[in-house]
Amino acid sequence: MATSAKSVALKATAVAAAALGATSIAAPAANASSISGIFLYRQFANINANCTGGTRYLSNKGNVNLDYYLIWNTNYLYTSYNGYFQTSKYEDWASTVADKQLWCYGDNYYYQYYAANAFHRYRSLYFYCTSIGCAYYGDHVSGWISGV
């Protein structure tokens, strides 16, 4: 494969990684009652009162089912080449249960959700590359595996 095709292939890998949703969200640290400290998301609590005293933990509301695998991290593992074919491999981390906590954030009340369990899976993306670029060829996703 020509050097320019490798460059295009690496760009395709970067685009694929972005498409998989690798993001980070700044949030206050979880309270000690949280199992993991891995922040998932924040939801307005709809409490008709002002929250004073700055950002702080208020109470734990227990675990809630998410009803799906909420992916909270995607790691790029490697890219391999075989002739015109490129394979990029990733590992997704997700949770199905969240620790729900009530927080004061600014002047409002919010529920913050933290990962209460962990699953991971492997994802392979396949590309067909030539000197003019790479085209998506397909993918393979393993089943979810419990634990870390």
C-alpha positions in Angstrom: 0.0 0.0 0.0 1.4 3.4 -0.9 2.3 5.9 1.8 -0.6 8.2 0.8 -3.0 5.3 1.2 -1.7 4.6 4.7 -2.2 8.3 5.6 -5.8 8.1 4.3 -6.2 4.8 6.2 -5.1 6.4 9.5 -7.5 9.3 8.9 -10.3 6.8 8.3 -9.3 5.1 11.6 -9.5 8.5 13.4 -12.9 9.2 11.9 -14.1 5.7 12.9 -13.0 6.3 16.5 -14.9 9.5 16.6 -17.9 7.8 15.2 -17.8 5.2 18.0 -18.6 8.0 20.5 -15.4 8.3 22.5 -16.2 11.4 24.7 -15.4 12.8 28.1 -17.7 14.7 30.4 -16.5 16.8 33.3 -18.4 16.1 36.5 -17.9 16.3 40.2 -16.5 13.1 41.7 -18.9 10.4 42.9 -19.7 10.1 46.6 -18.1 7.2 48.5 -21.4 5.4 48.2 -20.9 5.1 44.4 -19.4 1.8 43.3 -17.2 3.1 40.6 -17.0 6.9 40.4 -17.4 6.6 36.6 -19.8 9.5 35.7 -22.5 8.5 33.2 -24.9 11.5 32.9 -26.7 14.3 34.7 -30.5 14.8 34.7 -32.4 17.9 36.0 -34.3 16.8 39.2 -37.3 19.1 38.7 -37.3 20.1 42.4 -39.0 23.5 42.9 -36.5 25.0 45.3 -33.2 26.8 45.0 -30.1 24.9 45.9 -27.6 27.0 47.8 -24.1 26.3 49.0 -22.4 25.4 45.8 -21.9 22.1 44.1 -22.2 19.2 46.5 -23.5 15.7 47.1 -26.8 15.5 48.9 -28.1 11.9 49.0 -27.9 8.5 47.4 -31.2 7.3 45.7 -30.0 3.7 45.1 -29.3 1.7 41.9 -31.5 2.0 38.8 -31.7 -0.2 35.7 -30.6 1.5 32.5 -32.5 -1.0 30.3 -29.6 -0.9 27.8 -25.8 -0.9 27.6 -24.7 2.7 28.1 -21.2 2.9 26.6 -19.0 5.2 28.7 -15.6 4.6 27.1 -14.1 3.3 23.8 -10.5 2.4 23.6 -8.6 2.2 20.3 -6.5 -1.0 20.4 -4.7 -1.3 17.1 -4.9 -1.2 13.3 -3.5 -4.0 11.1 -3.0 -4.2 7.4 -3.3 -7.1 5.0 -2.8 -6.1 1.4 -5.6 -3.7 0.6 -7.5 -4.5 3.8 -7.3 -2.5 7.0 -8.7 -3.7 10.3 -9.1 -1.3 13.3 -10.0 -2.8 16.6 -11.6 -1.1 19.6 -12.9 -2.1 23.0 -16.2 -0.6 24.4 -16.9 -0.3 28.1 -20.5 0.0 29.3 -22.9 -0.3 32.2 -26.5 -1.6 32.6 -27.0 -0.4 36.2 -26.3 3.1 37.5 -26.0 4.5 41.1 -28.4 7.5 41.2 -27.3 10.4 43.4 -29.0 13.7 44.2 -26.6 16.7 43.8 -26.7 20.4 44.2 -25.1 21.9 41.0 -25.1 25.7 40.8 -28.6 26.8 41.9 -30.4 23.6 40.8 -30.9 20.1 41.9 -29.7 17.3 39.6 -29.6 13.5 39.6 -26.2 12.3 38.7 -25.7 8.7 37.5 -22.5 6.7 38.1 -21.6 3.2 36.7 -22.6 0.5 39.1 -21.4 -2.4 37.0 -19.2 -2.9 34.0 -19.2 -4.9 30.8 -16.8 -4.8 27.8 -16.9 -5.9 24.2 -14.6 -5.8 21.2 -15.4 -4.1 17.9 -13.5 -4.6 14.6 -14.0 -2.2 11.7 -12.9 -3.3 8.2 -11.8 -1.0 5.4 -10.8 -1.6 1.8 -8.0 0.8 0.9 -6.4 1.8 -2.4 -4.2 4.7 -3.4 -7.2 7.1 -3.6 -8.5 6.3 -0.1 -10.3 3.8 2.1 -13.9 2.6 2.0 -15.8 1.1 4.9 -16.2 -2.7 4.3 -18.0 -3.9 7.4 -17.6 -4.7 11.0 -17.8 -7.4 13.7 -18.9 -6.8 17.3 -18.4 -9.4 20.0 -21.0 -10.1 22.7 -20.8 -8.2 26.0 -18.5 -9.7 28.7 -19.2 -9.0 32.3 -16.5 -7.4 34.4 -13.2 -5.7 33.7 
